[in-house]
Amino acid sequence: MSESTDQYALPADFSDRVFGVLLAAADGAAHARDAQEPGETETLALYLLDGLLEALEWAHDGVASDEAACMWLAALRWYKLVNKSFPEGAPEPQPRWIDEAFAGAPALAPGDSQNLLALDNRDMASVGRPLFPQADTTGVLTRAAFVALLPRVNEATTAKIATDAAALTHGAPSAHRAAGAAALVVRAALESGTGSVDRWAALVQEFAIEEPAHDEAEATEADTDASDTDEQRTDETPGREPENTAGAGLFRAVGYVRNALAHTEPKAAYDALFEALGEEPDVETAAFATTLLAAVQGTDAVAHRPASEIDPILDAMHERWMALTAGQ
């Protein structure tokens, strides 16, 4: 992350948008769980962000560090928060401020079960060494939104860190691509607000879609199907939907948020988003979609939200994150 330079200008309201994303992850997840809080979805993402924060702290002190390893150690501390002990044989990292902040917290509402399954190992998973090569769920999306909060790095760095964060628990390349795309969509929203909306579909299609190998006859049939789909397409479906789970969740979330932004009043946009998500939405998809809305609208997107048990921790994370990144 030493590449950071002043060439990456931040919007004047960047701090408000960052705080909005943090609040929105908790709110979107709780809303999808019918107000149950706190939950695994948002707390794991918050811990992984603290891992990235630790890597930044080391860099600020002139010490090189591995961002992926810092996030893994943070994920192990989150595992301990949930299960009251570290995985057998795994490293036992020293506690940080966030561990003290969550001390005594109630049992967390369940999230993507793949996260705990994958972290219950002594070894760190990575893109090159996946522990669960077929794992592909929406659990990679919310953490990707938080990775997008890292300012003044190029898009390739954003996508790589999001991919590394996904690979800690999900081994499928399709999930990695979806995480990279999710981070880039939120990054674009943070930088340009509604001016980025037209770019979202292209980012999803470019990064989250893998063209399957097929022969000429299959290609002709696929093109015909795609043409039929184009005729039926609505504003909710910006391009061809990925076949993998994480990519499909990202695709739908982006479409729902884009449509919701037709409402200029933030509460109306929020209500439209959750109407599109349905009565029992996937928690991870809902949390990610709400963060994307907040990346555009800042804290206004969730200004109506009720107070949350983890608000003081979100406040502290925002303060620590901006103190370290605002002057990069």
Summary of the structure (lengths in Angstrom):
residues: 328
radius of gyration: 18.9
end to end distance: 10.2
largest distance: 60.9
contacts: 1150
relative contact order: 0.17
helix: 64%
strand: 1%
